[in-house]
Structures are given as C-alpha cells and as structure tokens.
Amino acid sequence: MTSSEPAGTRTGARLTQTATLAEIAREAGVSAPTVSKVLNGRADVAPATRTRVEELLRAHGYRRRRAEATRSPLIDLVFHELESAWAMEVIRGVENVARDAGLSVVLSESAGRLTPGRTWADQVAARRPHGVVLVLSGLDESQRALLTSRSIPFVVMDPAGDPGADVPSIGATNWQGGLAATRHLVELGHRRIGAISGPPQMMCSRARIDGYRAALETAGLPVEQGLVKTGDFHHETGYRLGRELLDRPDRPTAVFAGNDLQALGCYEAARELGLRIPEDVSVVGFDDLPVARWVGPPLTTVRQPLTEMAEAAARLVLELGRSASSEEAPAATRVELATSLVVRTSTAPPPVAGS
C-alpha cells in the first residue's frame, strides 16, 4: 500500500526528528551516522567535527527523547579533589539515595580542577547515567550543553563559584556558620581571634570568612588583616598557618579555621609550640567530621550537614530526570541547608593576662 503523504511527515514526530538530524548532518557537512555518533558520545569522531555538530545540536535545541535515551543504572559523582574524611560523608549520602533507587555510583575526580575535562564529559554522555552530582565543581558551557543535549540532569553540591541562576545546586549556610563560630569566641571573652580561610576562589570559603568579619564588626572589634590567613582546606596548611599565628609575640587567643582539617593542623602547631588547647588558645573548626569528636580535646566546630546535603543533591538530580518527561519541575532547585555550632572542649575563656 502506498501513501501520498510527504516522506518528511509520514510518521509524525519520529520522522520530524529524523529530518532534523538529516538537516544537522547537511549543515555540518557530515553523514547522519556521524551525527548519531556524536549524540551517543562515541569517541571515534574528530574533535573539530564533534564541536561543529555539538554547536548545531545546540542551535537546533535538540534533545534526545526519553524513549530513546536508555539510562544506565548509575549516578555520576564528581569531586574536584578527594579528601578522605570529607569525601566519605558525601559519598555516603549519595550512596544512600542511589541504593534506595536501585542505582550504583560512579566516582571520579577532576584532579583539583574546578571544572572536569572534556574527556570526562564524553564518558558521561556515553554512559548515560540517571544524573550527575558535582561537588565543589562546575561545568563549562560546552559541558552543560553536552549533558543537556543528552537529557542528563546535573546538580552542583557546595558550588565553588556562582553556578548561575539556572543551575540546580545544594549548599549550606556558610556565612551564618562563620558568624556563629566567631560569635561563640567573642562571647567567651576573646578579643584577638585569628582565622585560617579556605581557597579564596571558593564561594563557601569566602562566605565563612565574611561571617567571621561580620561577627567581629558587630561586636565592635577590629578585623586585623595580619590575623587572617588564606589557606586551602588542607591539614598541612592549617599546621603552617597555625604556627604563623601562634608563634607571634602578640598571638591571638583563639583561631577560627575554615574547616576541620585546618583546625587539626592548628592543633599540631599549638602542641609543637607548647600551647595547651583550650587553656592557652581556643580553636574552632568547620564541617563536624567524625574525627572532630575523637581528637583531644574534642573540637568545637560548625556542623555542615554533608551527608544530608549529598542526599538532597542525589534526590534532586533524580527528580530532575523524572520531571523531564512529566514537565513538572521540582519545587526548589537552589537549596541551602542549615549549619549549626557544636560546642565541645576546644574552646574556653581566654587566659588571664600575666598568668
């Protein structure tokens, strides 16, 4: 049986999509199978050709239809840098959600870069996971376009910078945490409070140190720039900068460290200098890692709900995947979870002058 319908419209939506792919192939000067390879994340396409086809796919607003996009039972979890204790809390949270959904977790690291490499994006496109959770990382425009064209949702947890209004993200109240930590020390009677921040390019680090400054200014205390050190969230840096602060003749009587690892480095510096915690110097951290309860003395710190943040990020990325077919967007795609001060025995009133 023959039909008088035009070939380009005979099968409705399905052939409309085929015609679009054919048009993209013609505009790119390649074959339709080459366009298909790019769509499926195949590696055997020249970089220049892939870039040209991807640009045309974006220009046409092409997205794989849900029926075509067979999902692997995976969630991709990407760290810019793996720190064992901190990362384990995040991995645990994503695993909790993935396990309940019958999914597995693929773990990768971008070797300290705040944006994964292009090879990573191609690999994710080929895997076709249910979604991607990026921790302290982000995506450049081409990576976002690549994942969007494959209908692979992504969520940024604790974004390093401003992820953009249209990027789903899960964070914590870092400014409030820095404020609470410093206010606690002020209320104990400390007037010279040092600080060891995290990397200045990270939004969470800037927010914590801004909270520190706000607490001092609210109490009518000066922010002494010599008492504010720029760290990188590593133990070794906490030790080195802690020594710089505590070896001063006019050393501070308390230190607010931007995370627990730096606080523990400060512990080591104090011990080497013969200073007792909290009798000679008080120390406050940020994160409330399990080790904060085990060290001597147990560390006063700001609890960042890392596991809950990771669970929220994983749930959100799965909701985004489901909403792609139902066209019902999640109620909130930019969420901040509350931090809270956990007071232990690493903080006390400052020593009496001359004692």
C-alpha positions as CSV (number, residue, x, y, z in Angstrom):
1,M,0.0,0.0,0.0
2,T,1.4,3.4,-0.9
3,S,0.7,6.8,0.6
4,S,0.5,10.2,-0.8
5,E,1.9,11.9,2.3
6,P,5.2,13.7,2.0
7,A,8.1,11.5,3.2
8,G,9.1,14.1,5.7
9,T,5.8,13.9,7.6
10,R,4.5,10.4,7.2
11,T,5.4,9.1,10.7
12,G,4.8,12.2,12.7
13,A,7.1,13.2,15.5
14,R,9.6,10.4,14.8
15,L,10.3,11.4,11.3
16,T,10.4,15.1,12.2
17,Q,13.3,14.2,14.5
18,T,14.9,12.2,11.7
19,A,14.6,15.2,9.3
20,T,16.2,17.4,12.0
21,L,19.2,15.1,12.3
22,A,19.5,15.0,8.5
23,E,19.4,18.8,8.4
24,I,22.1,18.9,11.1
25,A,24.2,16.5,9.1
26,R,23.9,18.6,5.9
27,E,24.8,21.8,7.7
28,A,27.8,20.2,9.4
29,G,28.9,18.6,6.1
30,V,29.0,15.1,7.6
31,S,26.9,11.9,7.4
32,A,23.9,11.2,9.5
33,P,25.8,8.3,11.2
34,T,28.5,10.8,12.3
35,V,25.8,12.9,13.9
36,S,24.5,9.8,15.6
37,K,28.0,9.0,16.9
38,V,28.2,12.5,18.5
39,L,24.8,12.1,20.1
40,N,25.8,8.8,21.6
41,G,29.1,10.0,22.9
42,R,31.3,7.8,20.7
43,A,35.0,8.6,20.8
44,D,35.7,7.9,17.1
45,V,34.8,11.4,15.9
46,A,37.4,14.1,15.1
47,P,37.4,16.9,17.8
48,A,36.7,19.6,15.2
49,T,33.8,17.6,13.8
50,R,32.4,16.9,17.2
51,T,32.5,20.6,18.1
52,R,30.8,21.6,14.9
53,V,28.0,19.1,15.3
54,E,27.5,19.9,19.0
55,E,27.1,23.6,18.1
56,L,24.4,22.8,15.6
57,L,22.7,20.5,18.0
58,R,22.5,23.3,20.5
59,A,21.4,25.8,17.8
60,H,18.5,23.4,16.9
61,G,17.6,22.9,20.6
62,Y,17.9,19.2,20.0
63,R,17.4,16.8,23.0
64,R,17.2,13.1,22.9
65,R,13.7,11.9,23.5
66,R,13.2,10.0,26.8
67,A,12.0,6.9,25.0
68,E,15.3,6.8,23.0
69,A,17.6,7.5,25.9
70,T,18.1,4.2,27.7
71,R,19.5,5.1,31.0
72,S,22.3,3.2,32.7
73,P,21.5,2.4,36.4
74,L,24.1,5.0,37.6
75,I,24.7,8.3,39.2
76,D,27.9,10.0,38.4
77,L,29.6,11.7,41.5
78,V,32.4,14.1,40.7
79,F,34.8,15.6,43.2
80,H,37.3,18.3,42.3
81,E,39.6,16.8,44.8
82,L,39.1,13.7,47.1
83,E,39.7,14.4,50.8
84,S,39.1,11.1,52.6
85,A,37.1,12.1,55.6
86,W,35.1,14.9,54.0
87,A,34.5,13.0,50.8
88,M,33.4,9.9,52.6
89,E,30.5,11.8,54.2
90,V,29.4,13.0,50.7
91,I,29.8,9.5,49.2
92,R,27.7,8.0,51.9
93,G,24.9,10.4,51.3
94,V,24.8,9.8,47.5
95,E,25.1,6.1,48.1
96,N,22.1,6.1,50.4
97,V,19.8,7.6,47.8
98,A,21.3,5.6,44.9
99,R,20.8,2.3,46.8
100,D,17.2,3.1,47.5
101,A,16.6,3.8,43.8
102,G,18.4,0.6,42.7
103,L,21.3,2.6,41.2
104,S,25.1,2.4,41.6
105,V,27.5,5.3,41.9
106,V,30.4,6.1,39.6
107,L,33.1,8.1,41.4
108,S,35.6,10.4,39.6
109,E,38.0,13.2,40.5
110,S,39.0,16.2,38.4
111,A,42.5,16.4,39.9
112,G,42.0,19.7,41.7
113,R,40.4,21.4,38.7
114,L,37.1,23.2,39.4
115,T,35.8,22.0,36.0
116,P,36.2,18.4,34.8
117,G,38.0,17.8,31.5
118,R,36.3,17.3,28.1
119,T,37.1,13.6,28.2
120,W,35.1,13.2,31.3
121,A,32.0,14.8,29.7
122,D,32.3,12.5,26.7
123,Q,32.5,9.5,29.0
124,V,29.4,10.6,30.9
125,A,27.5,11.1,27.7
126,A,28.4,7.6,26.6
127,R,27.4,6.1,30.0
128,R,24.0,7.9,30.0
129,P,23.6,7.9,33.8
130,H,20.4,9.0,35.5
131,G,22.2,12.1,36.6
132,V,25.5,13.8,37.7
133,V,26.3,15.3,41.1
134,L,29.3,17.6,41.1
135,V,31.0,18.5,44.4
136,L,32.8,21.8,44.7
137,S,33.0,21.8,40.9
138,G,31.1,23.2,38.0
139,L,30.7,22.7,34.2
140,D,31.7,25.0,31.4
141,E,29.2,26.0,28.7
142,S,30.1,23.2,26.3
143,Q,29.9,20.5,29.0
144,R,26.5,21.8,30.2
145,A,25.3,21.8,26.6
146,L,26.5,18.3,26.0
147,L,24.7,16.9,29.1
148,T,21.6,18.9,28.3
149,S,21.5,17.6,24.7
150,R,21.5,14.1,26.2
151,S,18.8,14.9,28.8
152,I,21.3,14.1,31.6
153,P,20.4,16.2,34.6
154,F,23.1,17.6,36.9
155,V,23.3,19.2,40.3
156,V,26.2,21.1,41.9
157,M,26.7,20.5,45.6
158,D,28.5,23.2,47.5
159,P,29.4,25.1,44.3
160,A,32.9,26.7,44.2
161,G,31.6,29.8,42.5
162,D,28.2,31.2,41.5
163,P,26.8,28.3,39.4
164,G,24.3,30.5,37.6
165,A,20.6,31.1,38.2
166,D,19.6,28.1,36.0
167,V,22.0,25.6,37.6
168,P,20.4,23.4,40.3
169,S,22.6,23.4,43.5
170,I,22.6,22.3,47.1
171,G,24.6,24.3,49.6
172,A,24.9,25.2,53.3
173,T,24.6,28.4,55.3
174,N,28.3,29.1,55.3
175,W,28.1,32.8,56.2
176,Q,25.9,32.0,59.2
177,G,28.3,29.3,60.3
178,G,31.3,31.6,60.2
179,L,29.3,34.2,62.2
180,A,28.2,31.6,64.8
181,A,31.7,30.3,65.3
182,T,33.2,33.7,65.8
183,R,30.4,35.0,67.9
184,H,30.9,32.0,70.2
185,L,34.5,33.0,70.7
186,V,33.6,36.7,71.3
187,E,31.0,35.6,73.9
188,L,33.7,33.7,75.7
189,G,35.7,36.9,76.0
190,H,38.2,36.6,73.2
191,R,39.2,39.9,71.5
192,R,42.1,38.8,69.3
193,I,40.7,36.0,67.1
194,G,42.8,34.6,64.2
195,A,41.3,33.0,61.1
196,I,42.5,30.5,58.5
197,S,40.3,30.6,55.5
198,G,39.9,28.2,52.6
199,P,40.7,29.0,49.0
200,P,39.5,32.5,48.0
201,Q,38.1,31.3,44.7
202,M,35.6,29.1,46.5
203,M,32.3,30.7,47.4
204,C,31.9,28.7,50.7
205,S,35.3,29.8,51.9
206,R,34.5,33.5,51.2
207,A,31.2,33.2,52.9
208,R,32.7,31.7,56.1
209,I,35.3,34.4,56.4
210,D,32.7,37.1,55.7
211,G,30.7,35.7,58.6
212,Y,33.9,35.9,60.8
213,R,34.3,39.5,59.9
214,A,30.7,40.3,60.4
215,A,30.8,38.9,64.0
216,L,33.9,40.9,64.9
217,E,32.4,44.1,63.4
218,T,29.1,43.6,65.2
219,A,31.0,43.2,68.5
220,G,32.9,46.4,67.8
221,L,36.2,44.6,67.3
222,P,38.7,45.4,64.6
223,V,39.4,42.9,61.8
224,E,43.2,42.7,61.9
225,Q,44.4,41.6,58.5
226,G,47.6,40.1,60.0
227,L,45.4,37.6,61.9
228,V,43.6,36.4,58.7
229,K,45.4,33.8,56.8
230,T,44.5,32.3,53.4
231,G,44.5,28.5,53.4
232,D,43.4,25.7,51.1
233,F,41.4,23.4,53.4
234,H,44.3,21.0,53.9
235,H,45.8,19.8,57.2
236,E,49.3,20.8,56.3
237,T,48.3,24.4,55.5
238,G,46.4,24.6,58.8
239,Y,49.6,23.5,60.6
240,R,51.8,26.0,58.7
241,L,49.5,29.0,59.1
242,G,48.6,27.9,62.6
243,R,52.3,28.2,63.5
244,E,52.5,31.6,61.9
245,L,49.6,32.8,64.0
246,L,50.6,31.2,67.3
247,D,54.3,32.0,67.1
248,R,53.6,35.7,67.1
249,P,54.6,37.7,70.2
250,D,51.0,39.1,70.1
251,R,49.4,35.8,69.2
252,P,45.6,35.5,69.1
253,T,43.9,33.8,72.0
254,A,41.6,31.9,69.6
255,V,41.6,30.7,66.0
256,F,38.7,30.1,63.7
257,A,39.7,27.6,61.0
258,G,37.8,27.4,57.8
259,N,37.4,23.6,58.1
260,D,38.2,20.8,60.5
261,L,41.3,19.6,58.7
262,Q,42.9,23.0,59.1
263,A,41.8,23.1,62.7
264,L,43.6,19.9,63.3
265,G,46.7,21.3,61.7
266,C,46.4,24.2,64.1
267,Y,46.2,21.6,67.0
268,E,49.6,20.2,65.8
269,A,51.1,23.7,65.6
270,A,49.9,24.5,69.2
271,R,51.4,21.3,70.6
272,E,54.8,22.0,69.0
273,L,54.8,25.5,70.4
274,G,54.0,24.1,73.9
275,L,50.5,25.7,73.9
276,R,47.5,24.0,75.5
277,I,44.1,23.8,74.0
278,P,41.9,25.5,75.3
279,E,43.8,26.9,78.3
280,D,46.2,28.9,76.1
281,V,44.4,29.1,72.8
282,S,40.9,28.1,71.7
283,V,40.2,26.5,68.3
284,V,37.0,26.2,66.2
285,G,36.7,24.3,63.0
286,F,34.0,23.9,60.3
287,D,32.3,20.7,59.0
288,D,32.0,18.4,62.1
289,L,33.7,15.4,60.6
290,P,33.7,12.3,62.7
291,V,37.3,12.9,63.7
292,A,36.2,16.2,65.4
293,R,34.7,14.1,68.3
294,W,37.7,11.8,68.6
295,V,40.7,14.3,68.9
296,G,41.9,15.5,72.3
297,P,40.3,17.8,73.2
298,P,37.2,17.2,71.2
299,L,36.8,20.0,68.6
300,T,34.2,22.8,68.8
301,T,33.1,23.2,65.2
302,V,30.3,24.2,62.9
303,R,28.3,21.3,61.7
304,Q,27.8,21.3,57.9
305,P,25.3,18.5,57.2
306,L,27.4,16.9,54.5
307,T,25.6,13.6,54.3
308,E,22.2,15.3,54.2
309,M,23.5,17.7,51.5
310,A,24.6,14.8,49.4
311,E,21.3,13.0,49.8
312,A,19.5,16.2,48.8
313,A,21.7,16.6,45.7
314,A,21.1,13.0,44.7
315,R,17.4,13.2,45.2
316,L,17.2,16.4,43.3
317,V,19.1,15.1,40.3
318,L,16.7,12.1,40.1
319,E,13.7,14.4,40.4
320,L,15.1,16.5,37.5
321,G,15.3,13.3,35.4
322,R,11.7,12.4,36.2
323,S,10.5,15.9,35.6
324,A,11.9,15.9,32.1
325,S,9.1,13.6,31.0
326,S,6.3,14.9,33.2
327,E,7.2,18.6,32.7
328,E,6.7,19.2,36.4
329,A,9.8,20.9,37.7
330,P,10.9,20.2,41.3
331,A,9.6,22.7,43.9
332,A,13.1,24.1,44.6
333,T,16.4,23.7,42.6
334,R,18.5,26.1,44.8
335,V,18.6,24.9,48.4
336,E,20.7,25.8,51.4
337,L,20.8,23.5,54.4
338,A,21.3,25.0,57.9
339,T,24.6,24.8,59.7
340,S,24.9,24.7,63.5
341,L,27.5,25.3,66.1
342,V,28.6,22.2,68.1
343,V,30.4,23.3,71.3
344,R,32.9,20.8,72.7
345,T,36.0,21.4,74.8
346,S,38.5,23.1,72.4
347,T,37.1,26.5,73.4
348,A,37.2,28.3,76.7
349,P,37.6,31.9,78.0
350,P,41.0,33.4,77.1
351,P,43.8,33.1,79.6
352,V,44.1,35.9,82.1
353,A,46.9,38.4,81.2
354,G,50.1,37.7,83.1
355,S,49.0,34.2,84.3
